């Protein structure tokens, strides 16, 4: 019994595109459609990811098994989790405390306004950059390359 | 597409030299990976975070070079070379370049 469905025309086109088997006209046509179709963009990206994984296929090294074991080790996981949590809490706490001290101090009003403006500006820029990265992340096949 | 670091493709004849093709990529790790990499700098050993970063840049640069060669109707790239430089702190830049050719 077969439970595999036949690939659609677009899937076949995406495969040919990633494998470099399309003519110049075929490539140009598909590339123009990529701008309009998120499904096609995702399909091409997934196939590219598959091609990269196949290209980078290499025997596991002894150290890889140790890294994998460490990733599952409860002590290692707890140390990393707690470490990151304390680092983030410490950073945010110190920032908040610094701001609070600034507002309570006798510092000039301009400083009390400019420092939060600077921090807010930085946070907004970081947020916008992070948003852009999260939007493009699923279409970045290179993120799975290991070495 | 045949990729060769030598100036010829064994058993094939180059019938046309198309010209220089290249691809480059600059990638960076996120702050989490950077923090762990910095800590590994203290204790030694392979910094896998940066091994991965360099590999990502290498593969992307290679693909961009191949794409250019393909668009120009090449069958192969000979004299392939990789080059790296430091664009910024904790960013990996890779440049792949070679000569696109048509084979007989």
gemmi code that builds the backbone of each chain (N, CA, C; Angstrom):
import gemmi

chains = {
    "A": [
        ("UNK", (0.840, -1.195, 0.000), (0.000, 0.000, 0.000), (0.881, 1.253, 0.000)),
        ("UNK", (0.549, 2.204, -0.840), (1.338, 3.439, -0.889), (0.628, 4.525, -0.095)),
        ("UNK", (1.369, 5.169, 0.767), (0.751, 6.283, 1.463), (1.429, 7.599, 1.114)),
        ("UNK", (2.262, 7.556, 0.086), (2.917, 8.786, -0.347), (2.083, 9.424, -1.437)),
        ("UNK", (1.851, 10.701, -1.300), (1.082, 11.372, -2.336), (2.018, 11.820, -3.463)),
        ("UNK", (1.420, 12.011, -4.609), (2.200, 12.481, -5.753), (2.588, 13.943, -5.522)),
        ("UNK", (3.825, 14.315, -5.868), (4.194, 15.720, -5.694), (3.400, 16.629, -6.636)),
        ("UNK", (3.087, 17.806, -6.167), (2.358, 18.752, -7.004), (3.307, 19.348, -8.051)),
        ("UNK", (2.736, 20.076, -8.991), (3.558, 20.682, -10.051), (4.552, 21.678, -9.439)),
        ("UNK", (4.068, 22.443, -8.461), (4.946, 23.426, -7.817), (6.089, 22.748, -7.063)),
        ("UNK", (5.782, 21.618, -6.422), (6.840, 20.896, -5.696), (7.895, 20.373, -6.665)),
        ("UNK", (7.446, 19.875, -7.806), (8.387, 19.377, -8.815), (9.237, 20.528, -9.359)),
        ("UNK", (8.575, 21.669, -9.574), (9.303, 22.841, -10.072), (10.344, 23.307, -9.059)),
        ("UNK", (9.943, 23.309, -7.766), (10.868, 23.732, -6.711), (12.070, 22.792, -6.640)),
        ("UNK", (11.831, 21.481, -6.799), (12.937, 20.500, -6.784), (13.898, 20.785, -7.933)),
        ("UNK", (13.327, 20.994, -9.126), (14.158, 21.256, -10.304), (14.929, 22.564, -10.128)),
        ("UNK", (14.292, 23.526, -9.479), (14.935, 24.831, -9.253), (16.146, 24.681, -8.330)),
        ("UNK", (15.933, 23.984, -7.216), (17.024, 23.802, -6.246), (18.157, 22.970, -6.845)),
        ("UNK", (17.802, 21.991, -7.706), (18.831, 21.144, -8.326), (19.471, 21.797, -9.546)),
        ("UNK", (19.020, 23.002, -9.896), (19.610, 23.707, -11.036), (19.245, 23.095, -12.367)),
        ("UNK", (18.068, 22.502, -12.434), (17.679, 21.812, -13.668), (16.713, 22.615, -14.540)),
        ("UNK", (16.360, 23.813, -14.094), (15.421, 24.616, -14.894), (16.172, 25.433, -15.934)),
        ("UNK", (15.498, 25.724, -17.046), (16.088, 26.603, -18.057), (16.109, 28.027, -17.501)),
        ("UNK", (16.798, 28.923, -18.208), (16.882, 30.317, -17.745), (15.487, 30.922, -17.625)),
        ("UNK", (14.609, 30.611, -18.592), (13.244, 31.161, -18.564), (12.470, 30.571, -17.380)),
        ("UNK", (12.635, 29.245, -17.197), (11.950, 28.563, -16.096), (12.366, 29.133, -14.747)),
        ("UNK", (13.669, 29.409, -14.612), (14.188, 29.980, -13.359), (13.598, 31.361, -13.124)),
        ("UNK", (13.630, 32.179, -14.194), (13.117, 33.549, -14.053), (11.639, 33.525, -13.681)),
        ("UNK", (10.891, 32.615, -14.277), (9.451, 32.536, -14.006), (9.219, 32.138, -12.541)),
        ("UNK", (9.963, 31.102, -12.106), (9.774, 30.649, -10.719), (10.214, 31.723, -9.726)),
        ("UNK", (11.313, 32.403, -10.049), (11.798, 33.452, -9.135), (10.796, 34.596, -9.023)),
        ("UNK", (10.113, 34.897, -10.111), (9.101, 35.969, -10.020), (7.908, 35.506, -9.185)),
        ("UNK", (7.614, 34.214, -9.250), (6.504, 33.690, -8.438), (6.865, 33.598, -6.957)),
        ("UNK", (8.172, 33.459, -6.666), (8.618, 33.365, -5.260), (8.197, 34.595, -4.462)),
        ("UNK", (8.206, 35.751, -5.139), (7.832, 36.992, -4.466), (6.374, 37.025, -4.058)),
        ("UNK", (5.552, 36.249, -4.754), (4.109, 36.310, -4.489), (3.581, 35.138, -3.671)),
        ("UNK", (4.340, 34.061, -3.609), (3.802, 32.866, -2.964), (4.628, 32.447, -1.740)),
        ("UNK", (4.113, 32.677, -0.529), (4.842, 32.243, 0.677), (5.022, 30.727, 0.719)),
        ("UNK", (4.027, 29.978, 0.186), (4.128, 28.500, 0.203), (5.303, 28.051, -0.655)),
        ("UNK", (5.442, 28.687, -1.818), (6.538, 28.320, -2.720), (7.881, 28.697, -2.103)),
        ("UNK", (7.928, 29.859, -1.444), (9.163, 30.281, -0.766), (9.570, 29.257, 0.275)),
        ("UNK", (8.562, 28.795, 1.047), (8.844, 27.819, 2.106), (9.305, 26.491, 1.500)),
        ("UNK", (8.646, 26.084, 0.424), (8.987, 24.825, -0.233), (10.440, 24.846, -0.739)),
        ("UNK", (10.809, 25.950, -1.401), (12.171, 26.065, -1.929), (13.177, 26.070, -0.778)),
        ("UNK", (12.844, 26.776, 0.294), (13.749, 26.845, 1.436), (13.929, 25.467, 2.079)),
        ("UNK", (12.839, 24.715, 2.212), (12.929, 23.374, 2.827), (13.756, 22.422, 1.952)),
        ("UNK", (13.567, 22.520, 0.649), (14.335, 21.655, -0.251), (15.817, 22.017, -0.233)),
        ("UNK", (16.073, 23.312, -0.130), (17.463, 23.780, -0.054), (18.121, 23.256, 1.219)),
        ("UNK", (17.351, 23.281, 2.306), (17.834, 22.784, 3.592), (18.204, 21.303, 3.480)),
        ("UNK", (17.333, 20.556, 2.793), (17.557, 19.119, 2.587), (18.829, 18.882, 1.775)),
        ("UNK", (19.002, 19.712, 0.758), (20.179, 19.585, -0.100), (21.451, 19.883, 0.693)),
        ("UNK", (21.372, 20.898, 1.549), (22.526, 21.250, 2.377), (22.872, 20.131, 3.351)),
        ("UNK", (21.822, 19.535, 3.947), (22.058, 18.449, 4.903), (22.705, 17.262, 4.204)),
        ("UNK", (22.240, 16.975, 2.982), (22.811, 15.851, 2.228), (24.261, 16.145, 1.858)),
        ("UNK", (24.515, 17.408, 1.522), (25.875, 17.794, 1.132), (26.832, 17.703, 2.315)),
        ("UNK", (26.321, 18.058, 3.496), (27.180, 18.109, 4.674), (27.200, 16.785, 5.430)),
        ("UNK", (26.523, 15.761, 4.869), (26.460, 14.476, 5.573), (27.876, 13.943, 5.799)),
        ("UNK", (28.212, 13.717, 7.032), (29.549, 13.218, 7.368), (29.421, 12.309, 8.574)),
        ("UNK", (30.361, 11.358, 8.704), (30.282, 10.478, 9.867), (30.366, 11.275, 11.166)),
        ("UNK", (29.650, 10.786, 12.166), (29.707, 11.425, 13.489), (31.106, 11.275, 14.063)),
        ("UNK", (31.542, 12.286, 14.772), (32.839, 12.213, 15.444), (32.605, 11.788, 16.893)),
        ("UNK", (33.614, 11.172, 17.518), (33.430, 10.733, 18.912), (32.930, 11.850, 19.819)),
        ("UNK", (33.416, 13.070, 19.578), (33.030, 14.177, 20.454), (31.531, 14.513, 20.299)),
        ("UNK", (30.979, 14.251, 19.101), (29.551, 14.543, 18.878), (28.679, 13.770, 19.864)),
        ("UNK", (29.071, 12.504, 20.120), (28.280, 11.667, 21.035), (28.347, 12.232, 22.465)),
        ("UNK", (29.517, 12.775, 22.797), (29.677, 13.352, 24.138), (28.845, 14.626, 24.273)),
        ("UNK", (28.833, 15.445, 23.193), (28.004, 16.658, 23.220), (26.533, 16.295, 23.390)),
        ("UNK", (26.110, 15.244, 22.642), (24.706, 14.823, 22.723), (24.371, 14.322, 24.123)),
        ("UNK", (25.312, 13.573, 24.730), (25.089, 13.056, 26.088), (25.030, 14.218, 27.090)),
        ("UNK", (25.913, 15.182, 26.887), (25.935, 16.349, 27.786), (24.640, 17.149, 27.702)),
        ("UNK", (24.091, 17.224, 26.477), (22.848, 17.988, 26.295), (21.698, 17.370, 27.074)),
        ("UNK", (21.795, 16.043, 27.320), (20.734, 15.360, 28.067), (21.050, 15.256, 29.565)),
        ("UNK", (22.281, 15.529, 29.925), (22.709, 15.371, 31.315), (21.992, 16.379, 32.226)),
        ("UNK", (21.291, 15.900, 33.287), (20.509, 16.813, 34.133), (21.338, 17.901, 34.801)),
        ("UNK", (22.555, 17.545, 35.242), (23.410, 18.542, 35.913), (23.772, 19.657, 34.930)),
        ("UNK", (24.155, 19.236, 33.709), (24.534, 20.219, 32.690), (23.342, 21.114, 32.321)),
        ("UNK", (22.176, 20.461, 32.165), (20.963, 21.213, 31.794), (20.587, 22.210, 32.889)),
        ("UNK", (20.669, 21.732, 34.140), (20.305, 22.605, 35.255), (21.278, 23.779, 35.351)),
        ("UNK", (22.588, 23.481, 35.181), (23.593, 24.550, 35.279), (23.365, 25.599, 34.188)),
        ("UNK", (23.103, 25.127, 32.971), (22.895, 26.070, 31.867), (21.608, 26.881, 32.064)),
        ("UNK", (20.536, 26.168, 32.440), (19.248, 26.845, 32.625), (19.320, 27.892, 33.724)),
        ("UNK", (19.911, 27.476, 34.865), (20.017, 28.388, 35.997), (20.963, 29.550, 35.664)),
        ("UNK", (22.041, 29.210, 34.974), (23.023, 30.231, 34.586), (22.384, 31.314, 33.732)),
        ("UNK", (21.673, 30.889, 32.691), (21.018, 31.856, 31.799), (19.970, 32.686, 32.543)),
        ("UNK", (19.186, 32.003, 33.389), (18.133, 32.715, 34.128), (18.736, 33.795, 35.020)),
        ("UNK", (19.782, 33.410, 35.770), (20.404, 34.379, 36.682), (21.026, 35.541, 35.912)),
        ("UNK", (21.633, 35.205, 34.771), (22.271, 36.249, 33.947), (21.232, 37.260, 33.456)),
        ("UNK", (20.107, 36.743, 32.953), (19.067, 37.630, 32.407), (18.401, 38.433, 33.520)),
        ("UNK", (18.077, 37.726, 34.633), (17.438, 38.418, 35.767), (18.376, 39.497, 36.317)),
        ("UNK", (19.651, 39.145, 36.445), (20.636, 40.112, 36.948), (20.741, 41.328, 36.048)),
        ("UNK", (20.789, 41.078, 34.728), (20.920, 42.181, 33.777), (19.701, 43.098, 33.830)),
        ("UNK", (18.509, 42.494, 33.779), (17.283, 43.299, 33.793), (17.117, 44.012, 35.132)),
        ("UNK", (17.436, 43.284, 36.214), (17.302, 43.871, 37.552), (18.231, 45.054, 37.732)),
        ("UNK", (19.490, 44.894, 37.319), (20.458, 45.992, 37.451), (20.036, 47.200, 36.610)),
        ("UNK", (19.521, 46.926, 35.408), (19.064, 48.024, 34.546), (17.918, 48.776, 35.215)),
        ("UNK", (16.956, 48.023, 35.752), (15.801, 48.651, 36.399), (16.245, 49.439, 37.637)),
        ("UNK", (17.162, 48.814, 38.402), (17.653, 49.482, 39.609), (18.395, 50.774, 39.259)),
        ("UNK", (19.199, 50.714, 38.212), (19.943, 51.887, 37.759), (18.998, 53.010, 37.379)),
        ("UNK", (17.928, 52.646, 36.652), (16.944, 53.652, 36.238), (16.242, 54.260, 37.449)),
        ("UNK", (15.873, 53.396, 38.379), (15.178, 53.831, 39.595), (16.057, 54.810, 40.386)),
        ("UNK", (17.339, 54.457, 40.535), (18.285, 55.328, 41.251), (18.440, 56.664, 40.535)),
        ("UNK", (18.454, 56.602, 39.216), (18.593, 57.831, 38.428), (17.408, 58.766, 38.661)),
        ("UNK", (16.199, 58.180, 38.666), (15.003, 59.002, 38.858), (14.928, 59.590, 40.264)),
        ("UNK", (15.449, 58.856, 41.238), (15.380, 59.325, 42.625), (16.493, 60.311, 42.948)),
        ("UNK", (17.504, 60.369, 42.094), (18.656, 61.223, 42.389), (18.365, 62.686, 42.048)),
        ("UNK", (19.356, 63.515, 42.308), (19.210, 64.941, 41.999), (19.728, 65.262, 40.600)),
        ("UNK", (19.837, 64.262, 39.774), (20.362, 64.479, 38.417), (19.451, 65.428, 37.642)),
        ("UNK", (20.020, 66.152, 36.677), (19.191, 67.080, 35.891), (18.065, 66.339, 35.166)),
        ("UNK", (16.968, 67.061, 34.951), (15.795, 66.459, 34.309), (16.141, 65.918, 32.915)),
        ("UNK", (17.010, 66.658, 32.213), (17.394, 66.241, 30.853), (17.998, 64.836, 30.885)),
        ("UNK", (18.855, 64.606, 31.880), (19.490, 63.283, 31.999), (18.436, 62.218, 32.305)),
        ("UNK", (17.475, 62.598, 33.177), (16.416, 61.645, 33.547), (15.548, 61.289, 32.342)),
        ("UNK", (15.480, 62.172, 31.375), (14.679, 61.888, 30.179), (15.510, 61.221, 29.091)),
        ("UNK", (16.775, 61.666, 28.966), (17.601, 61.167, 27.855), (18.036, 59.716, 28.049)),
        ("UNK", (18.333, 59.349, 29.277), (18.783, 57.952, 29.505), (17.668, 56.952, 29.156)),
        ("UNK", (16.418, 57.160, 29.669), (15.358, 56.229, 29.254), (15.107, 56.276, 27.745)),
        ("UNK", (15.251, 57.486, 27.137), (15.056, 57.592, 25.689), (16.083, 56.731, 24.953)),
        ("UNK", (17.311, 56.775, 25.442), (18.395, 55.983, 24.846), (18.086, 54.486, 24.962)),
        ("UNK", (17.660, 54.081, 26.151), (17.357, 52.666, 26.383), (16.159, 52.213, 25.552)),
        ("UNK", (15.137, 53.082, 25.503), (13.938, 52.732, 24.732), (14.268, 52.636, 23.245)),
        ("UNK", (15.086, 53.586, 22.769), (15.506, 53.564, 21.364), (16.240, 52.269, 21.038)),
        ("UNK", (17.166, 51.905, 21.917), (17.915, 50.665, 21.722), (17.000, 49.454, 21.727)),
        ("UNK", (16.041, 49.454, 22.673), (15.107, 48.328, 22.774), (14.238, 48.228, 21.527)),
        ("UNK", (13.811, 49.376, 20.999), (12.980, 49.365, 19.786), (13.766, 48.847, 18.588)),
        ("UNK", (15.012, 49.305, 18.460), (15.848, 48.840, 17.346), (16.104, 47.342, 17.456)),
        ("UNK", (16.391, 46.899, 18.681), (16.621, 45.467, 18.900), (15.357, 44.676, 18.567)),
        ("UNK", (14.210, 45.196, 19.010), (12.939, 44.519, 18.741), (12.670, 44.404, 17.247)),
        ("UNK", (12.934, 45.486, 16.507), (12.692, 45.475, 15.056), (13.628, 44.496, 14.361)),
        ("UNK", (14.900, 44.465, 14.815), (15.876, 43.551, 14.214), (15.498, 42.105, 14.520)),
        ("UNK", (15.079, 41.879, 15.759), (14.675, 40.528, 16.167), (13.452, 40.068, 15.376)),
        ("UNK", (12.520, 40.994, 15.171), (11.303, 40.682, 14.402), (11.682, 40.278, 12.968)),
        ("UNK", (12.608, 41.043, 12.377), (13.044, 40.745, 11.005), (13.724, 39.370, 10.954)),
        ("UNK", (14.540, 39.083, 11.972), (15.250, 37.791, 11.998), (14.258, 36.629, 12.142)),
        ("UNK", (13.264, 36.817, 13.027), (12.291, 35.737, 13.241), (11.457, 35.496, 11.985)),
        ("UNK", (11.187, 36.572, 11.223), (10.417, 36.424, 9.987), (11.222, 35.674, 8.921)),
        ("UNK", (12.539, 35.905, 8.877), (13.346, 35.282, 7.815), (13.939, 33.935, 8.247)),
        ("UNK", (13.911, 33.669, 9.554), (14.530, 32.435, 10.068), (14.020, 31.153, 9.388)),
        ("UNK", (12.697, 30.985, 9.223), (12.234, 29.736, 8.589), (12.697, 29.598, 7.132)),
        ("UNK", (13.109, 30.728, 6.521), (13.536, 30.682, 5.117), (15.057, 30.658, 4.989)),
        ("UNK", (15.747, 30.480, 6.113), (17.214, 30.464, 6.093), (17.703, 29.020, 6.213)),
        ("UNK", (17.978, 28.359, 5.090), (18.349, 26.941, 5.163), (19.715, 26.715, 5.804)),
        ("UNK", (20.537, 27.761, 5.894), (21.911, 27.576, 6.386), (21.978, 27.419, 7.903)),
        ("UNK", (20.888, 27.704, 8.602), (20.917, 27.622, 10.059), (21.122, 26.201, 10.554)),
        ("UNK", (20.870, 25.206, 9.673), (21.042, 23.811, 10.110), (22.442, 23.255, 9.796)),
        ("UNK", (23.252, 24.045, 9.110), (24.618, 23.567, 8.808), (25.385, 23.483, 10.117)),
        ("UNK", (26.068, 22.376, 10.348), (26.773, 22.202, 11.619), (28.261, 22.479, 11.530)),
        ("UNK", (28.913, 22.011, 10.443), (30.355, 22.272, 10.302), (30.836, 22.021, 8.870)),
    ],
    "B": [
        ("UNK", (26.793, 20.977, -11.807), (27.894, 21.957, -11.758), (29.118, 21.300, -11.120)),
        ("UNK", (30.201, 21.276, -11.884), (31.439, 20.695, -11.353), (32.260, 21.809, -10.704)),
        ("UNK", (32.715, 21.566, -9.487), (33.560, 22.547, -8.795), (34.954, 21.962, -8.658)),
        ("UNK", (35.944, 22.717, -9.104), (37.306, 22.194, -9.060), (38.272, 23.259, -8.550)),
        ("UNK", (39.166, 22.826, -7.676), (40.164, 23.782, -7.187), (41.342, 23.873, -8.164)),
        ("UNK", (41.419, 22.914, -9.097), (42.489, 22.975, -10.100), (42.015, 23.824, -11.283)),
        ("UNK", (42.942, 24.101, -12.217), (42.584, 24.958, -13.347), (41.967, 24.169, -14.494)),
        ("UNK", (41.796, 22.887, -14.333), (41.210, 22.074, -15.393), (40.288, 21.042, -14.765)),
        ("UNK", (39.420, 20.475, -15.594), (38.559, 19.388, -15.128), (39.057, 18.119, -15.804)),
        ("UNK", (39.471, 17.186, -15.003), (40.071, 15.972, -15.540), (39.134, 15.268, -16.528)),
        ("UNK", (39.672, 14.936, -17.699), (38.888, 14.194, -18.700), (37.931, 15.053, -19.510)),
        ("UNK", (37.868, 16.344, -19.245), (36.970, 17.238, -19.991), (37.778, 18.401, -20.569)),
        ("UNK", (37.235, 18.937, -21.645), (37.910, 20.067, -22.283), (37.127, 21.348, -22.019)),
        ("UNK", (37.844, 22.375, -21.662), (37.193, 23.675, -21.480), (37.060, 24.328, -22.852)),
        ("UNK", (35.826, 24.598, -23.269), (35.620, 25.189, -24.598), (35.371, 26.697, -24.523)),
        ("UNK", (35.004, 27.174, -23.360), (34.775, 28.619, -23.226), (34.996, 29.061, -21.782)),
        ("UNK", (35.721, 30.133, -21.632), (35.881, 30.722, -20.295), (34.862, 31.847, -20.154)),
        ("UNK", (33.999, 31.715, -19.194), (32.945, 32.724, -19.022), (33.455, 33.896, -18.186)),
        ("UNK", (34.206, 33.585, -17.152), (34.775, 34.657, -16.335), (34.632, 34.408, -14.845)),
        ("UNK", (35.003, 35.409, -14.098), (35.006, 35.310, -12.638), (33.587, 35.195, -12.074)),
        ("UNK", (33.409, 34.275, -11.197), (32.151, 34.196, -10.446), (32.508, 34.188, -8.960)),
        ("UNK", (31.665, 34.779, -8.160), (31.973, 34.834, -6.732), (30.704, 34.911, -5.903)),
        ("UNK", (30.855, 34.530, -4.680), (29.740, 34.622, -3.736), (30.317, 34.915, -2.366)),
        ("UNK", (29.659, 35.758, -1.631), (30.170, 36.039, -0.287), (29.026, 36.054, 0.715)),
        ("UNK", (29.383, 35.913, 1.937), (28.377, 35.885, 2.995), (29.015, 36.315, 4.313)),
        ("UNK", (28.321, 37.144, 5.036), (28.771, 37.529, 6.379), (27.660, 37.134, 7.345)),
        ("UNK", (27.977, 36.313, 8.289), (26.953, 35.860, 9.242), (27.460, 36.049, 10.669)),
        ("UNK", (26.520, 36.183, 11.564), (26.921, 36.315, 12.972), (26.086, 35.357, 13.817)),
        ("UNK", (26.629, 35.062, 14.966), (25.892, 34.196, 15.899), (25.042, 35.086, 16.800)),
        ("UNK", (23.950, 34.536, 17.340), (23.174, 35.349, 18.268), (23.899, 35.455, 19.606)),
        ("UNK", (23.423, 36.365, 20.432), (24.161, 36.699, 21.660), (24.347, 35.488, 22.587)),
        ("UNK", (23.377, 34.579, 22.564), (23.476, 33.386, 23.412), (24.666, 32.526, 23.009)),
        ("UNK", (24.802, 32.337, 21.691), (25.925, 31.540, 21.199), (27.251, 32.253, 21.456)),
        ("UNK", (27.222, 33.576, 21.321), (28.444, 34.352, 21.555), (28.912, 34.237, 22.997)),
        ("UNK", (27.960, 34.287, 23.920), (28.316, 34.196, 25.345), (28.967, 32.838, 25.627)),
        ("UNK", (28.333, 31.765, 25.102), (28.896, 30.429, 25.338), (30.271, 30.292, 24.674)),
        ("UNK", (30.418, 30.888, 23.486), (31.708, 30.814, 22.781), (32.797, 31.528, 23.574)),
        ("UNK", (32.437, 32.683, 24.139), (33.429, 33.428, 24.945), (33.856, 32.602, 26.161)),
        ("UNK", (32.886, 31.917, 26.771), (33.220, 31.083, 27.934), (34.118, 29.919, 27.512)),
        ("UNK", (33.859, 29.364, 26.305), (34.720, 28.266, 25.835), (36.132, 28.757, 25.561)),
        ("UNK", (36.256, 30.035, 25.207), (37.593, 30.605, 25.009), (38.413, 30.504, 26.284)),
        ("UNK", (37.728, 30.546, 27.419), (38.440, 30.497, 28.701), (38.948, 29.098, 29.010)),
        ("UNK", (38.187, 28.083, 28.571), (38.552, 26.720, 28.980), (39.219, 25.916, 27.870)),
        ("UNK", (39.187, 26.444, 26.627), (39.862, 25.768, 25.516), (38.985, 24.750, 24.812)),
        ("UNK", (39.549, 24.116, 23.800), (38.814, 23.130, 23.004), (38.134, 23.764, 21.809)),
        ("UNK", (37.401, 22.945, 21.051), (36.742, 23.460, 19.857), (35.581, 24.379, 20.248)),
        ("UNK", (35.526, 25.522, 19.623), (34.396, 26.429, 19.849), (33.353, 26.085, 18.781)),
        ("UNK", (32.507, 25.126, 19.105), (31.567, 24.587, 18.099), (30.618, 25.669, 17.566)),
        ("UNK", (30.309, 26.660, 18.418), (29.421, 27.746, 17.991), (30.018, 28.470, 16.786)),
        ("UNK", (31.337, 28.681, 16.818), (31.974, 29.403, 15.716), (32.303, 28.476, 14.542)),
        ("UNK", (32.519, 27.192, 14.837), (32.693, 26.223, 13.736), (31.436, 26.235, 12.878)),
        ("UNK", (30.300, 26.218, 13.569), (29.007, 26.225, 12.875), (28.813, 27.530, 12.096)),
        ("UNK", (29.184, 28.625, 12.724), (29.021, 29.943, 12.091), (29.825, 30.022, 10.786)),
        ("UNK", (31.066, 29.551, 10.860), (31.931, 29.589, 9.680), (31.389, 28.672, 8.581)),
        ("UNK", (30.889, 27.498, 8.992), (30.344, 26.545, 8.020), (29.103, 27.130, 7.334)),
        ("UNK", (28.261, 27.805, 8.095), (27.069, 28.445, 7.503), (27.488, 29.452, 6.437)),
        ("UNK", (28.475, 30.293, 6.767), (28.956, 31.308, 5.821), (29.565, 30.659, 4.584)),
        ("UNK", (30.327, 29.611, 4.809), (31.005, 28.920, 3.696), (29.993, 28.358, 2.707)),
        ("UNK", (28.982, 27.662, 3.248), (27.994, 27.035, 2.363), (27.175, 28.081, 1.616)),
        ("UNK", (26.839, 29.174, 2.299), (26.047, 30.223, 1.650), (26.864, 30.911, 0.549)),
        ("UNK", (28.134, 31.185, 0.833), (28.999, 31.822, -0.174), (29.155, 30.904, -1.384)),
        ("UNK", (29.337, 29.619, -1.106), (29.482, 28.625, -2.189), (28.229, 28.597, -3.061)),
        ("UNK", (27.078, 28.572, -2.421), (25.814, 28.525, -3.168), (25.628, 29.777, -4.020)),
        ("UNK", (25.997, 30.929, -3.474), (25.840, 32.179, -4.239), (26.759, 32.178, -5.461)),
        ("UNK", (27.958, 31.641, -5.292), (28.878, 31.561, -6.426), (28.327, 30.620, -7.489)),
        ("UNK", (27.830, 29.468, -7.064), (27.270, 28.489, -8.005), (26.061, 29.077, -8.730)),
        ("UNK", (25.231, 29.818, -7.992), (24.056, 30.459, -8.600), (24.470, 31.406, -9.718)),
        ("UNK", (25.524, 32.169, -9.465), (25.980, 33.119, -10.485), (26.489, 32.369, -11.711)),
        ("UNK", (27.254, 31.313, -11.465), (27.800, 30.525, -12.585), (26.667, 29.894, -13.388)),
        ("UNK", (25.678, 29.402, -12.684), (24.529, 28.758, -13.334), (23.774, 29.778, -14.200)),
        ("UNK", (23.578, 30.962, -13.644), (22.857, 32.007, -14.377), (23.609, 32.419, -15.633)),
        ("UNK", (24.937, 32.237, -15.622), (25.719, 32.630, -16.796), (25.982, 31.448, -17.729)),
        ("UNK", (25.306, 30.360, -17.465), (25.362, 29.207, -18.371), (26.608, 28.360, -18.255)),
        ("UNK", (27.251, 28.364, -17.096), (28.490, 27.588, -16.927), (28.192, 26.118, -16.627)),
        ("UNK", (29.151, 25.271, -16.975), (29.058, 23.845, -16.620), (29.920, 23.535, -15.404)),
        ("UNK", (30.940, 24.375, -15.206), (31.883, 24.097, -14.119), (32.529, 25.384, -13.628)),
        ("UNK", (33.081, 25.296, -12.424), (33.888, 26.409, -11.896), (35.263, 25.831, -11.590)),
        ("UNK", (36.276, 26.411, -12.185), (37.640, 25.928, -11.925), (38.401, 26.980, -11.124)),
        ("UNK", (39.513, 26.542, -10.544), (40.325, 27.470, -9.746), (39.589, 28.000, -8.533)),
        ("UNK", (38.691, 27.182, -7.993), (37.875, 27.627, -6.849), (38.749, 27.918, -5.624)),
        ("UNK", (38.476, 29.044, -5.011), (39.207, 29.431, -3.797), (38.234, 29.963, -2.755)),
        ("UNK", (38.635, 29.826, -1.508), (37.885, 30.434, -0.404), (38.767, 31.484, 0.266)),
        ("UNK", (38.139, 32.516, 0.732), (38.878, 33.547, 1.449), (38.033, 34.020, 2.619)),
        ("UNK", (38.676, 34.321, 3.703), (37.899, 34.842, 4.831), (38.545, 36.117, 5.347)),
        ("UNK", (37.753, 36.957, 5.955), (38.315, 38.156, 6.570), (37.442, 38.540, 7.755)),
        ("UNK", (37.930, 39.475, 8.520), (37.160, 39.922, 9.691), (36.421, 41.199, 9.352)),
        ("UNK", (35.110, 41.104, 9.249), (34.297, 42.292, 8.989), (33.980, 42.971, 10.318)),
        ("UNK", (33.582, 42.199, 11.250), (33.245, 42.766, 12.564), (33.504, 41.737, 13.630)),
        ("UNK", (33.372, 42.157, 14.853), (33.576, 41.229, 15.970), (32.533, 40.125, 15.912)),
        ("UNK", (32.986, 38.899, 16.042), (32.083, 37.758, 16.123), (31.250, 37.540, 14.864)),
        ("UNK", (31.689, 38.083, 13.718), (31.005, 37.816, 12.452), (31.978, 37.054, 11.556)),
        ("UNK", (31.444, 36.132, 10.769), (32.298, 35.344, 9.880), (31.998, 35.711, 8.441)),
        ("UNK", (33.014, 36.190, 7.732), (32.831, 36.478, 6.311), (33.581, 35.446, 5.498)),
        ("UNK", (32.904, 34.872, 4.518), (33.556, 33.945, 3.602), (33.308, 34.436, 2.191)),
        ("UNK", (34.348, 34.377, 1.386), (34.227, 34.711, -0.034), (34.673, 33.481, -0.809)),
        ("UNK", (33.816, 33.023, -1.716), (34.176, 31.908, -2.602), (34.264, 32.475, -4.009)),
        ("UNK", (35.336, 32.161, -4.707), (35.444, 32.664, -6.077), (36.161, 31.663, -6.963)),
        ("UNK", (35.932, 31.790, -8.257), (36.563, 30.895, -9.208), (36.253, 31.366, -10.617)),
        ("UNK", (36.647, 30.565, -11.595), (36.402, 30.914, -12.989), (35.340, 29.985, -13.562)),
        ("UNK", (34.269, 30.588, -14.052), (33.189, 29.792, -14.644), (33.575, 29.425, -16.073)),
        ("UNK", (33.351, 28.174, -16.417), (33.718, 27.716, -17.769), (32.620, 26.830, -18.353)),
        ("UNK", (32.641, 26.700, -19.674), (31.793, 25.718, -20.354), (32.673, 24.577, -20.789)),
        ("UNK", (32.151, 23.369, -20.625), (32.933, 22.180, -20.967), (32.460, 21.582, -22.282)),
        ("UNK", (33.411, 20.958, -22.984), (33.057, 20.329, -24.257), (32.493, 18.940, -24.054)),
    ],
}
model = gemmi.Model(1)
for chain_id, residues in chains.items():
    chain = gemmi.Chain(chain_id)
    for i, (resn, *xyz) in enumerate(residues, 1):
        res = gemmi.Residue()
        res.name, res.seqid = resn, gemmi.SeqId(i, " ")
        for name, pos in zip(("N", "CA", "C"), xyz):
            atom = gemmi.Atom()
            atom.name, atom.element = name, gemmi.Element(name[0])
            atom.pos, atom.b_iso = gemmi.Position(*pos), 0.0
            res.add_atom(atom)
        chain.add_residue(res)
    model.add_chain(chain)
structure = gemmi.Structure()
structure.add_model(model)
structure.setup_entities()
